[in-house]
């Protein structure tokens, strides 16, 4: 680029760099945008006959490290291309801390021809800058630093208050959206994605999916990130670990109670955390996944039974077979033949039995409602006492009857106690509505377990899910399967055979009264 003087002499223009920066979205909206800054710097360069070799800009979303990286890139570019002039709108656009100011100062003093022009402040920093001007430079850097520090304090204060109110001071995770005006934003469920998140937790809680397998399954079901992309493995792990989904707020390593609606229950979230952190390996994703992968342990050495395909059939053996005396391999259908009688043991023999069970559960549910109402009244009274205790402590503080530090401790302890009571009250409500439904669903699952497993439509995932509902652990002892039922199925295994026997006895004695043996013998069992 060339410049023409008044006497028509042609002079080569000096090269310069422009630097524009905004630190907030508000600055973008009030005339401090990057484009407006660059326009000002171009006009100034034309007046001074400078040629802008390159324009550097820092957006409002840039972090402190990104800002410093851009600054260093600009100075490195200036060194390599022998550019001695930097144009900037104001001092606080270029630096707001002593460290960056020192970097700029060192660059200027390294060469006599180097200059930094702050256009709006009509200030030029170079080797010839007078002591008075250097003092102004130092003062403006200090003022900019004070502004930054004060802004940081205000932001932290606002974040602390937001957390105290039970709201996350940042964007919510996948499955939620923000509503409300700036400074008063709250988080609500995103109906389009929260159900996917709930399904993600439920699938992983079965223990049948590794993170990698879950990523594939949820993508197939339609889960996408807020940007519309596939949710990756590390992101999936982060979502499953986030207490936000169970009603908690994690901020700077501390978890507190949130005011947002949870996606999953606390018990489901804790179950997922147990699986995420357990030492035993999760199922690995394979194209051909065996039904009993990571489901059976060696009874002798507690090693996991490994499964391999031989001639089109799955065979399992102890993975410590070289050190373990249990060297016998077992066939998958041989294991299944041993499990079918265990399914039959917990299955009501007749649909009539299920109908009777439903009637008995309804009667027991009425008792459960009464029992829960007593609990609810007790919890409500405890919450009211906690409120009165907090009110008394606050009044004692105002009257000077209680030390401020002691009052604060009483308020914090009572607040935690109240939060626990409120959580118990919410859990009680959920338990009351689920009592009857869960009870009948377990009996119905037990009645149809074998049919579900043997169904031609049942996938490997369906079978593995069924096994996780029925058995908490399976061990292999010289080819024989030794089961541990889950809590629900263990209960069924104890009393369903008695129930079936009572039913057969009732059928054989047709002249007896019509009152069902289920109502007589099982109502008290159902509460357990």
WOLIN-V216641 format. One record per helix or strand of 2 or more residues. SS is the DSSP state (h for helix, s for strand). FROM is the first residue (numbers start at 0). LEN is the number of residues. Records with the same first field share a line. If there is no record, write none. Layout:
SS: FROM-LEN / FROM-LEN
This chain:
s: 1-3 / 9-3 / 13-8 / 49-9 / 84-4 / 114-4 / 122-3 / 175-4 / 185-4 / 247-4 / 253-4 / 295-3 / 303-7 / 312-6 / 329-2 / 470-7 / 479-6
h: 24-5 / 33-15 / 63-17 / 90-4 / 97-12 / 130-34 / 190-15 / 210-11 / 232-8 / 242-4 / 265-12 / 331-14 / 350-49 / 403-51 / 459-11 / 486-22 / 516-11
